[in-house]
Amino acid sequence: MRAAVIDLERVRVPAPFPRYNQACYMIRVLFVCLGNICRSPLAEGVFRKLVADRGLSDRIEVDSAGTGGWHAGEPPDRRMRATAESRGVSLDGIRARQVKAVALDEFDYVFAMDRENLRDLKAMAARANDQALPGRLDDDSNLLWARDNSPLLFRTFDPVKDDPDVPDPYYGGSDGFTRVFEIVDRTSRAILDHICREEGLSPRDAASNQEGGGRAPA
């Protein structure tokens, strides 16, 4: 079982460096929402299935967490699990955990499910590195420095531009969970396309990895 808290405060953000030329490099992707029981575990499950379907499980590792710790150790919301399972996506084995601080060199891509989550992640990253990168936040809690694995807003990649946030379905009915699945599914596909382009993972790579079983390293 996963640890209840991701504690990455001890890791400093290094200077930018060239990367990813090695075929064995594991690309790490993190999805973050508030409690890690609805939106981000769904994104983890959907994205992991998409990665497996393309035969890239030995190249891309998927994870999720929450900015809050109220549900640490709990499985995803039963309504979210049911919605996902009805569409062929399993959330088995996922347990909620809290991000204490995000070290940007631990994950290659970090996606916040809404703008509040994004502000929290950026503030956490700034506090964890206040000695190395002073004065990084502006009045809107935006980082004043740029790095290619800084936290990103999930729906930046959504082909449907109607809202910047993935809505939290927790207090709503079943329709809300269905809508969240539709948002997460189409946006995850676009994100995976983006990562494949950025990392040079071609359809041929995917086919080759699928033939090899797509097994992730232990």
Secondary structure, DSSP 8 states (H G I E B T S, - for coil): ---SEEE-TT-----------STT--EEEEEEESSSSSHHHHHHHHHHHHHHHTT-TTTEEEEEEES--TTTT----HHHHHHHHTTT---TT----EEEE--TTT-SEEEESSHHHHHHHHHHHHHHTTTTSTT-B-TTS-BSS--TTS-EEGGGG-SS-S-SS----TTS-HHHHHHHHHHHHHHHHHHHHHHHHHHT--HHHHHHHHHTT-----
